[in-house]
Amino acid sequence: MAVQSKELPPWGYAVAGSAGAVLANALVYPLDIVKTRLQVQIKRKPGEIAKTTTHDHYDSTLHAIFTIVEQEGLHGLYSGITGSLLGVASTNFAYFYWYTIVRELYLRYANTQKPGTAAELSLGAVAGALAQLFTIPVAVVTTRQQTQPKGEKKGLIDTAKEVIESEDGWTGLWRGLKASLVLVVNPAITYGAYQRLREVLFPGKSNLRPWEAFILGAASKALATIATQPLIVAKVGLQSRPPPARDGKPFKSFVEVMAYIVQHEGPLALFKGIAPQILKGLLVQGFLMMTKERMELAFILLFRYLRKARAERVQKIIDSAAEKGKAVADTAAQQAKKVAPITAK
């Protein structure tokens, strides 16, 4: 994350971050579909019927892409994109908004100009937890949309109704909340690593070039993804439809999802879908940070212009009032001079 500046209010950083995130995720959305479907499928044995929510089995990222296009058309790679981008925008807006606020509060009360690595990670975790509480329903609906079989595709509202009408009721919109709260360590690691790498590689540099921001963002996200992939897989399993092998019985916790995966596929399956996950993370985080840096700079310039324009307008009002006051004073003085001789007589 960029070094915080007092030139922008919290919502300025939030808008810059969410705009960059929406653009980045829109560019790589097909990878999001692929990694989600890879993560919810249960690896089948030779001759066994696929135990997935879509009854299709993907052998690799490329195989998934070609199969989806063949069976659902090109638009199949963009299934649920509206809800996804809405979720991305709301989550990142909330994250950057709360991150800016808690960071400023920490710097103020800790009486320091630069938080340490532990503090940076903690600040990111707090901001991530606050963001998840408000935005996880959109993530649940989007995951359901991405894993709906062909012929059962539903819109954002209808999918939300399906979740609410399940056995969980309204609370179903917050399925995977515990896993999501644990996963706040992902952005915490990402932005903590970003800050540290930035200070090491580009010390004292307030504005990064696009390629510099891209490299830092991609590297920090790769580290975070590898560390948290098992939890990511478990969360997707919680939020999607249960596999047919469970006869519609949903998972109750992310621990149960992980145990089910290990039992049926082995421990390495907790890292399934990691290739598109990392690739998506690299591209999204790289584009996000690159775009966010430019957006922040644009907002700073806009705010400077608005402040300058307002100052000039206020100065014009002051000058105008001063001129009017001077004119009134001159008029009064002239009238006083005319009255003075009459008084003297």
Buried (B, 14 or more C-beta within 10 A) or exposed (E): BBBBEEEBBBEBBBBBBBBBBBBBBBEBBBBBBBBBBBBBBBBBEEEEEBBBBBEBBBEEBEEBBEBBBEEBEEEBBBBBBEBBBBBBBBBBBBBBBBBBBBBEEBBEEEEEEEBEEEBBBBBBBBBBBBBBEEBBBBBBBBBBBBBBBBEEBBEBEEBBEBBBEBEBEEEBBBBBBBBBBBBBBBBBBBBBBBBBBBEEEBEEEEBBEBEBBBBBBBBBBBBBBBEBBBBBBBBBBBBBBBBBEEEEEBBEEBEBBBEBBBEBBEEEBBBBBBBBBBBBBBBBBBBBBBBBBBBBBEBBEEBEEEEEEEEEEEEEEEEEEEEEEEEEEEEEEEEEEEEEEEEEE
